[in-house]
Amino acid sequence: MEYNFAAMQPALPEIFLLSATCALLVIDLFLSERTRLLTYGLAIATLIGTIALVQFGASADTAYLFDGSFVRDPMSDVLKTGLLLISLFAFVYAKDYLRALGMLRGEYYVLGLFAVLGMMVMISANSFLTVYLGLELLALCLYALVAFNRESTGGAEAAMKYFVLGALASGMLLYGISMLYGATGKLQFPEVAAVIAAGGADTTVLVFGLVFVVIGVSFKFGAVPFHMWVPDVYHGAPTAVTLFLGSAPKIAAFALAMRLLVDGLGGLLVQWQDMLIILSILSLALGNLVAIAQTNIKRMLAYSTISHVGFIFLGLLAGNDKGFSAAMFYAIVYALTAAGGFGVVAMLSRKGFDAENIHDLKGLNERSPWLAFMMMLILFSMAGVPPTVGFFAKLFVLDAVISIDLVWLAGVAVFFSIIGAFYYLRAVKVMYFDKPIDTAPLASSMDTRVMMSINGLAVLGFGLFPAGLLAVCQAAFAS
């Protein structure tokens, strides 16, 4: 291939992000504690610059790079933009929390940017090798971020558990990839799909490889029964890390599933559709039922995440453009609401106090009516209460499932969603009807308040006018 500017343009956002992050890593070495906010400012500028480059190169055409291992298409443009915006929210919310708890170090933003780079590589992956490269870059950064608070034994334990289980899942994924390569002799997804469509591969080996790939994808999503790391890691990690870990990677996990299962293994739809049906039911049931018993809000949101993964799987298993666009809509909306939810929890913390229990929300309306209103919008969206965008996210997914005659499965999803609404409404109740236990003033910087307002109002705005975001998701699969 030619290595000139025009030929490299599809990968320009990733190249810029990598270069800027490496520069930021060096600059941070020379900053004192007093000037550490410069790292934060440069990280925000890097994300904004990368968003601009993604939009600059956006096109309805598909472009391939690095001998076909990297692809830029409408789907990757939408997912990268969503990923970068969610990361922007997470970085801004994290700043006040890290500074208040004495953890404002450059490592958070450098590791976060490298994780974003890994997710962007996953989104544009067009071969098994590229997707694994992006996945491992993301995973290594997240392992380090979970152990970011070096004085926390809980954080170290969570990081160790995440690392061991993550390594096991990566091994499963690699084993599945090796079997698929052995059966097809190809690494790039279009070529693998062509061999499967031509019937030129051993079906037994393909199905065994598919099982291990689905296990790897399910672990990255945190779907039941591969969810065991989710509550412990969310609980043990600093809230600033949990809000990043619990939001942006969901968009990358959706891209991982699309590239592996749809682009590469679309010919095995019947097989992976059955697997996703089982995984989605288990995730919806266990996530919603166990979340009811939680008193720690980070663990409650962790089990809530598991239930939302069930909904994303429902969209994917539809196996058509309608289901894929609904699942993409759901993944983006969930990442937006999760960033806001964990952002509010981070804003409740201060020096010497790390808010993480549901009773820490008591009387929030009396302490800060604005913050309570933003949190109420976010919780309503997660519960699927109209007119927030979460209602339409669930509606689009259910419509896609019903369109393939799986009405009973849509009924199961609705049943567990109604059960799940209980723990979201309980949190709203303690904010508005209970007396505050903690009466300390809530202090946050102007940029955090502005971003939280945008986040909360976006949840309401996309709910009142969902057609725009849905049209963007549908256009990503129109070609």
Stockholm file with secondary structure:
# STOCKHOLM 1.0

chainA/1-479         MEYNFAAMQPALPEIFLLSATCALLVIDLFLSERTRLLTYGLAIATLIGTIALVQFGASADTAYLFDGSFVRDPMSDVLKTGLLLISLFAFVYAKDYLRALGMLRGEYYVLGLFAVLGMMVMISANSFLTVYLGLELLALCLYALVAFNRESTGGAEAAMKYFVLGALASGMLLYGISMLYGATGKLQFPEVAAVIAAGGADTTVLVFGLVFVVIGVSFKFGAVPFHMWVPDVYHGAPTAVTLFLGSAPKIAAFALAMRLLVDGLGGLLVQWQDMLIILSILSLALGNLVAIAQTNIKRMLAYSTISHVGFIFLGLLAGNDKGFSAAMFYAIVYALTAAGGFGVVAMLSRKGFDAENIHDLKGLNERSPWLAFMMMLILFSMAGVPPTVGFFAKLFVLDAVISIDLVWLAGVAVFFSIIGAFYYLRAVKVMYFDKPIDTAPLASSMDTRVMMSINGLAVLGFGLFPAGLLAVCQAAFAS
#=GR chainA/1-479 SS CCCSHHHHGGGHHHHHHHHHHHHHHHHHHTCCGGGTHHHHHHHHHHHHHHHHHHHHHCCSSCEEETTTTEEECHHHHHHHHHHHHHHHHHHHHHHHHHHHTTCCCHHHHHHHHHHHHHHHHHHTBCBHHHHHHHHHHHHHHHHHHHTCCTTCHHHHHHHHHHHHHHHHHHHHHHHHHHHHHHHHCCCBHHHHHHHHHTTCSCHHHHHHHHHHHHHHHHHHHTCTTSCTHHHHHHHHSCHHHHHHHTTHHHHHHHHHHIIIIIIITGGGHHHHHHHHHHHHHHHHHHHHHHHHTCCBHHHHHHHHHHHHHHHHHHHHHTCSHHHHHHHHHHHHHHHHHHHHHHHHHHHHCBTTBCCCBGGGGTTHHHHCHHHHHHHHHHHHHHHTCTTSHHHHHHHHHHHHHHHTTCHHHHHHHHHHHHHHHHHHHHHHHHHHHSCCSCCCCCCCCHHHHHHHHHHHHHHHHHHHSTHHHHHHHHHHTTC
#=GC SS_cons         CCCSHHHHGGGHHHHHHHHHHHHHHHHHHTCCGGGTHHHHHHHHHHHHHHHHHHHHHCCSSCEEETTTTEEECHHHHHHHHHHHHHHHHHHHHHHHHHHHTTCCCHHHHHHHHHHHHHHHHHHTBCBHHHHHHHHHHHHHHHHHHHTCCTTCHHHHHHHHHHHHHHHHHHHHHHHHHHHHHHHHCCCBHHHHHHHHHTTCSCHHHHHHHHHHHHHHHHHHHTCTTSCTHHHHHHHHSCHHHHHHHTTHHHHHHHHHHIIIIIIITGGGHHHHHHHHHHHHHHHHHHHHHHHHTCCBHHHHHHHHHHHHHHHHHHHHHTCSHHHHHHHHHHHHHHHHHHHHHHHHHHHHCBTTBCCCBGGGGTTHHHHCHHHHHHHHHHHHHHHTCTTSHHHHHHHHHHHHHHHTTCHHHHHHHHHHHHHHHHHHHHHHHHHHHSCCSCCCCCCCCHHHHHHHHHHHHHHHHHHHSTHHHHHHHHHHTTC
//
